[in-house]
Amino acid sequence: MASNYSDSVVHTRQELTSDDKKYAAVHLNETDKIKKNAIAEIKCWIEECDDLRIQINKNDRGDFLILRFLRVCKFNLEKTKIRMQNYYKQRFCLPEWYMNKNPFRPELQELLDLGIILPLRKPDNHGRLVMIIYGTRHDPKKHKIADIAKIAVMMIEIAIKNYTTVSVYGCSLFLDVANPTVQHALQMRPQVIMNLVHGWQSSYPLRIQSINIINVNKYIDIILRMFRSFMIEKMKNRLHVYSQSAMQDCFKDIPANILPVEFGGTGDTLQELAGYWKKLLEENRDWLMDDEKNCY
């Protein structure tokens, strides 16, 4: 059970509480001793690894990035190394997803104004970061999937920067696919879907605890089948699909006071959330782009 989360995501929590540590020990095999030794071993491995396209920052941010990978892999060192290799290989192969994370770029400003990806400002009942993603709100003739992926990376990095225990409890995704068009479907080519699934399933240092596809209609079935074809069994079991008429249980783990008004809660409106996160990303522009010089 997660500890009591009354603070907003923007309130930095660098240290785990006793409840957080108990959860991490039981579910992630993490203790203070194991953590210290594992971070040191991964650092040594990085120094000796000629084919890893990474230079970990020699500071707390670098240590925390390693810790995020370790937690995703439940402190299995070999799995951690594979995931880190996957992550930096994907960054190298898809720079349009991961690099030039400047929120002031006009194409990113448009997506931020649309509120295409919105983390909630407080975690759910399990301590998880909640992210609402609009998969069909953008104009596919104008907006690229690569820029949407970049916005997702930026949002997650800033949320984890300020709410570090996301790396312990993970996140829940709610993907709204209402009113899809043929152009939206055509954007989701098999290679794009494969890269998306590989990113959050095998590469990115974040624990995806549940994926909820909402407002689904029959036209989305083909794309969902493609997504499932690239997913391992564990992730398939975490994928839940809801039609518009069957959403009453979709948000059961999210307190009403943090759920947006548009979804029946009493929290911020979607417009307020969009403005909040846009401002936060703009304020952290230099921090977001700082890690780009550590990947070559």
N, C-alpha and C positions, 0 to 999 in steps of 0.2 A: 504494500500500500504506500502510495506517495505521501510525503509529509504535507503539512498545510501550506498551500500556495495562495497567499492573499496578495502578494506583491505583483505588480505589473512586470511584464517581460523586460521592460527597460531597466529595472532595478537589478544591477549586477550582483550575481551570487557566485563568487569564486570558490567558496569552500562548501563541501557537502555537509549536510546536517547528519546527525546520528542515524536518523531514519533513512536518509539517502545512502549512507554507507552500508547499512544493513541490506538494503535492496540491492546495491551493487555487489555485495559479497555473495548473496544468494543467487542472483540472476546473471551476474557478469563475471563471477570468480575474481572479484577485485578486492584486494586488501592494500593497506598502505605499503607493505613490504613488497608484495607482488607488483604493484604499480611502479614503484621506484626502480626495481630490478628490470622490469619489462621495458620501461622507457629507455633506460641505459643500454639495454641489449639492442633495441631497435636503432638507437643512435649509432652504435658501433656498426651495425649492419649497413646503415645508410652510408657511412664513411667508406666501407669496403666494397660497396655495390657500384660497379662501373657503369652498368646499364640503366640505373635509375635516374630519371631526368628530374632531379630534385635537389635543392639545397635548403634544408630545414633551417629556419631562423634560429640563431643561437640565443633564444630568449624564451620567456614563458609562453609566448604564442606558439613557438615551435613545439615545445613540450606538450602543450594542450592539443595541438593538431595530432601528434603521435598518440596521445591518450584517447582521442576520439576514435582513431582506427582500432586501437586495442579494445575499446569497449564494444564496438560493433562486432568484433571477432571474439568476444568473451575471453580475451587475454590468451588466445591461442596464437603463439608467435608466428607459426608458419602461415596461418590464414591471414594474419595481419600483414605480413610481407607481401603476400599475393594481392591483397586488396589495395595496398599502397601502390604496387606496381601497376595494377589495373587503373587506378585513379590517375596517376601521372601519365600513363600511356594515353588515356582518353583525353586528358588536358592537352597533350601534345598533338593528338590527331584531330581534335575538335576545338581549336582555339577560339572559333566563333561562339562557342558555348561558354567558355571559361575565362577568356581574356578580354581586355579593354572594358572592364566593369565600371565604366564611367556613367553614373546615373544621369548626368546632364546631357548625354547624347540625345538628340531629338527623337530618335526612334524608341529609345528607352523611356523618355519622358511621356510619350504617348501611351505606352503600355502601363506605366505607373499611374497616370491619370485615369486609365480605364479600370484600375484595381484588378488586374488580371490574376495576381497572386497575392493573397492576404493572410498572413499569420494572425491568429487572434492574440490579444495582448496579455492573456493569462492562459495557463495550461488547463487541460481537462482534469477530470477526477483521478486520473492515473499519473498525473505529472507530465503528460505528453504535450509537446507543442502541437497546436492544431493549425492546419493550413487549408484555406479555401482557395481552390484553383478554378478559374473559369476557362475551360478548354474551348469554348465556342463564342466568347464575347468579342474577340479581336476580329479584324478584317483580314482574312487570309490573302487577299490580293495586295495587302499593304504591309502586314506584319509577318516577320519570319519566326519559325519555330525556334531557331537558334537564339533569337533575342528573348523569347519567352523563357527558354531554358536558362539564359543568363540572369534574367530577373529572379528566377527561382533560387539560383545559387546565391545571389546577392542577399535576398531576403533571409535565407537560412543562415548564412554566415553572420549577418547582423543580429538575428535572433539569438544564435548560440553565443555570440560575443557578449551579449547582455544577460543571457539566461543559460549559464553553462551546464546546468543539470539536464538540459535537453539531451546531452550526450549519454546520460544514464537512462532516462526514461523513453527517449525516442520521440517520434511524432506520428500523428494521424493525418492522413490526407483526405480531403473531400473535393472531388473533381466534379464540377457541375458541367454537364454536356447538353444543356437545354438548347433547343432550336438549332441543331447542326445544319450546315449547308454542304452541298457537294464539294465546294472549295475547301471547307474544313477537312473533310474526309481525304481529299487528294493530298493535303499537306502531310498526312500521316502515312508516309511511305514505309514499307517494311524495314528499310535501313534506319529510318528515323526512330521507329518503334523499338527496334533492336538496341539502338544506342541509348534510348531513354531507359529501357528496362535494365540494360547492363550497368548504366550509371548508378541508379539507386539500389539495384540488387547486389552488385558485385564490386562497386568502385567507390562511390561517395561515402565519406565517413559519417553516416547518420543511420540510426536504427528506424526503419519504417515498420511501425507496428500494425497499421491498418491502412488500407486503401479503399475508399468508399466512392463509388461512381454514382452520382445522383442525377435525377431527372433524365433517366435513360429511356430512349425509345428504340424501336426495332432497327432503325437505320445505323445504330451504333454497334450492333452485334458483330458485324464483320471485323471492325477495328478491335473490339474486345477479344475476339478469338485470336487475332494476331498477337495482342499483348500477352495473352495466356500462353501462346506457343513458345514464347521466349522466357517464361517464368519458371523458376524451380517450384517444387511442390509446396514448400513452406510458404512462399509468397502467394501462390494461388489460393491457399487457405486463408490468407489475410485480405483477399480481394472480395469486396461485397458490392453488389449492384442493386440499386434502388430505382424503381420507376417513380414518376411524379406522384402516383397514387399510393405508394408504399413507403413513404419517408417518415412515418411516425416514430420509428425506432432508430432512425439514422443518427440522431444527435443525443442519444440517451446518456452518453458519458460526458457530455459537455454541460456545465452549469448554465442555467438560463441567463444569469447575469453577465456572462461573457459571450454568449451566442448573439450574433448580429440580429438586429430588429427584423430584417428581411427574412430571416429563417425562424422567426417566432420567439426569439430571445428578447432580452432587455439590455443588451450590451450596446456597443457602438453601432452606428449605421455603417454600411459598406463604404459610403462616401467618406465618413470620418476615418475609417481604417485606412483607406487609400491615401488620404492626405497625411495621416500620421506616419505611415511607412515611407511615403515618398520623401518627406522632410528628413526622416531618420537616415535614409540612404544617402541623401544629398549631404547631410552633415558628416557622414562617414566615408565620403568619396575617396580620400587619400588612403584610409585604412583598407578599404575594399580592394584598391589597386596595388597595395604594397606587396602582396604575395606574388604578383605576376612576375616580378624580377627574380623570384626564386625557382622558376620553372623554365628550363631552357631545352 
